[in-house]
């Protein structure tokens, strides 16, 4: 018998026994097709699993980033709270003296000076550095000093500090206000 007739008799026998006979008889092409479909289904499952893992990793990354941002905000807030706690007492005393002065009561200059020194001490403890001291003689540095009035001053020119400035590390927050020393010919000399 030929293979085609054999397939016919197999399908007939399968139909008589109540089995599904729709579709071509099983052969090597069908097995390859089934194997290809199984492989494709396996690959599709792998791709779905990979996509789910990637989505999960993205969610985890976003959660970690959110936690990091929240931590940075909290750390900044905590640092501001610590700073303000240190400054609150001297500021409270200073405001009490200001209110007394505004009410017409006598306020001693040395009390104000003492509070100003206490406030500066707290700020220095936090890393603020004074640039110069009132009345101090120094040489002009463009990065640290600003002339109060008059023309330009060359670097290295002798100056007197009129109002101190402040910096924090290498960052100058406020330049010291200075006045240039009078040169001999400007003082009326020959």
C-alpha positions as CSV (number, residue, x, y, z in Angstrom):
1,X,0.0,0.0,0.0
2,X,1.1,3.5,-0.7
3,X,1.7,6.0,2.0
4,X,-1.2,8.2,0.9
5,X,-3.6,5.2,1.2
6,X,-2.1,4.3,4.5
7,X,-2.9,7.8,5.8
8,X,-6.5,7.4,4.5
9,X,-7.0,4.1,6.4
10,X,-5.5,5.5,9.5
11,X,-7.8,8.5,9.5
12,X,-10.8,6.2,8.8
13,X,-9.9,3.9,11.6
14,X,-9.4,6.9,14.0
15,X,-12.8,8.3,12.9
16,X,-14.5,5.0,13.6
17,X,-12.9,5.0,17.1
18,X,-14.3,8.5,17.7
19,X,-11.0,10.5,17.5
20,X,-10.6,13.8,15.8
21,X,-9.4,13.3,12.2
22,X,-9.6,16.9,11.0
23,X,-6.3,18.0,9.6
24,X,-3.6,16.2,7.7
25,X,-2.1,13.0,9.0
26,X,0.8,13.3,11.3
27,X,4.1,13.3,9.6
28,X,7.6,14.7,9.9
29,X,6.4,18.2,8.6
30,X,3.7,18.3,11.3
31,X,6.2,17.4,14.0
32,X,8.5,20.2,12.8
33,X,5.6,22.6,12.8
34,X,4.6,21.5,16.3
35,X,8.1,21.9,17.5
36,X,8.4,25.4,15.9
37,X,5.1,26.4,17.5
38,X,6.3,25.1,20.9
39,X,9.6,27.0,20.5
40,X,7.7,30.1,19.5
41,X,5.4,29.8,22.5
42,X,8.4,29.3,24.8
43,X,10.1,32.4,23.3
44,X,6.9,34.5,23.7
45,X,6.8,33.4,27.4
46,X,10.5,34.4,27.8
47,X,9.8,37.8,26.2
48,X,6.7,38.3,28.5
49,X,8.8,37.4,31.5
50,X,11.6,39.7,30.5
51,X,9.1,42.5,29.9
52,X,7.6,41.9,33.4
53,X,11.1,41.9,35.0
54,X,12.0,45.1,33.2
55,X,8.7,46.8,34.3
56,X,9.4,45.6,37.9
57,X,12.9,47.0,37.7
58,X,11.6,50.3,36.4
59,X,9.1,50.5,39.3
60,X,11.9,49.6,41.8
61,X,14.2,52.3,40.2
62,X,11.4,54.9,40.5
63,X,10.8,53.9,44.1
64,X,14.5,54.2,45.0
65,X,14.8,57.5,43.2
66,X,11.7,58.8,45.0
67,X,13.2,57.6,48.3
68,X,16.5,59.3,47.5
69,X,14.8,62.6,46.6
70,X,12.7,62.5,49.8
71,X,15.8,61.7,51.8
72,X,17.7,64.7,50.3
73,X,14.7,67.0,51.1
74,X,14.5,65.7,54.6
75,X,18.2,66.1,55.1
76,X,18.1,69.7,53.9
77,X,15.1,70.5,56.1
78,X,16.8,68.9,59.1
79,X,20.0,71.0,58.4
80,X,17.9,74.2,58.2
81,X,16.1,73.3,61.5
82,X,19.5,72.8,63.2
83,X,20.8,76.1,61.9
84,X,17.7,78.0,63.0
85,X,17.7,76.4,66.4
86,X,21.3,77.7,66.9
87,X,20.3,81.2,65.8
88,X,17.0,81.4,67.6
89,X,18.3,82.4,71.0
90,X,20.6,85.2,69.9
91,X,17.9,86.5,67.5
92,X,15.2,86.3,70.3
93,X,17.4,88.5,72.5
94,X,18.2,90.9,69.7
95,X,14.5,91.3,68.9
96,X,13.7,91.9,72.6
97,X,16.2,94.7,72.7
98,X,14.9,96.1,69.4
99,X,11.3,96.1,70.8
100,X,12.5,97.9,74.0
101,X,14.3,100.6,71.9
102,X,11.2,101.0,69.7
103,X,9.1,101.4,72.9
104,X,11.3,104.3,73.9
105,X,13.2,102.5,76.7
106,X,16.9,102.9,77.1
107,X,19.0,100.1,75.4
108,X,22.7,99.8,76.1
109,X,25.0,99.7,73.1
110,X,27.2,97.1,74.8
111,X,24.1,94.8,75.1
112,X,23.6,95.1,71.3
113,X,27.3,94.5,70.7
114,X,27.2,91.5,72.9
115,X,24.3,90.0,71.0
116,X,25.9,90.8,67.7
117,X,29.0,88.9,68.8
118,X,27.0,86.0,70.0
119,X,25.2,85.8,66.7
120,X,28.4,86.0,64.7
121,X,29.9,83.3,67.0
122,X,27.1,81.0,66.1
123,X,27.5,81.7,62.4
124,X,31.2,81.2,62.6
125,X,30.5,77.8,64.3
126,X,28.5,76.9,61.2
127,X,31.4,77.7,58.8
128,X,30.9,81.4,58.1
129,X,34.3,83.3,58.0
130,X,34.6,87.1,58.4
131,X,36.6,88.9,55.7
132,X,38.5,91.7,57.5
133,X,37.7,93.6,60.7
134,X,36.5,97.1,61.0
135,X,39.5,99.5,61.0
136,X,41.9,96.8,59.9
137,X,44.5,97.8,57.4
138,X,45.2,95.4,54.6
139,X,45.9,95.2,50.8
140,X,43.1,95.3,48.3
141,X,42.1,92.0,46.8
142,X,39.4,92.1,44.1
143,X,37.9,88.8,45.2
144,X,37.5,89.9,48.8
145,X,37.1,93.7,48.9
146,X,34.9,96.4,47.4
147,X,35.8,100.1,47.5
148,X,33.1,102.2,49.3
149,X,33.4,105.2,46.9
150,X,35.8,106.7,44.5
151,X,37.6,105.3,41.5
152,X,39.0,101.9,40.9
153,X,41.6,100.4,43.2
154,X,44.4,98.2,42.0
155,X,45.2,94.9,43.6
156,X,47.8,95.3,46.3
157,X,46.9,98.9,47.2
158,X,46.7,99.6,50.9
159,X,43.1,99.8,52.2
160,X,41.2,100.1,55.4
161,X,38.3,97.8,56.2
162,X,35.2,99.9,56.9
163,X,32.6,97.0,57.1
164,X,33.6,93.3,57.2
165,X,32.5,90.9,54.6
166,X,31.8,87.2,54.9
167,X,32.7,84.0,53.1
168,X,32.0,80.3,53.5
169,X,35.0,78.3,52.4
170,X,36.1,79.6,49.0
171,X,32.7,81.2,48.3
172,X,32.6,84.9,49.1
173,X,29.1,85.8,50.3
174,X,29.7,89.5,50.9
175,X,32.8,91.5,50.0
176,X,34.3,93.7,52.7
177,X,33.8,97.4,52.1
178,X,37.1,99.2,52.1
179,X,38.5,102.7,51.6
180,X,41.8,103.3,49.9
181,X,44.6,104.8,51.9
182,X,45.4,108.4,50.8
183,X,48.6,108.6,48.7
184,X,51.1,111.4,49.7
185,X,50.4,113.6,46.6
186,X,46.6,113.4,47.3
187,X,47.1,114.7,50.9
188,X,48.4,118.0,49.7
189,X,52.1,117.1,49.7
190,X,54.6,118.1,47.0
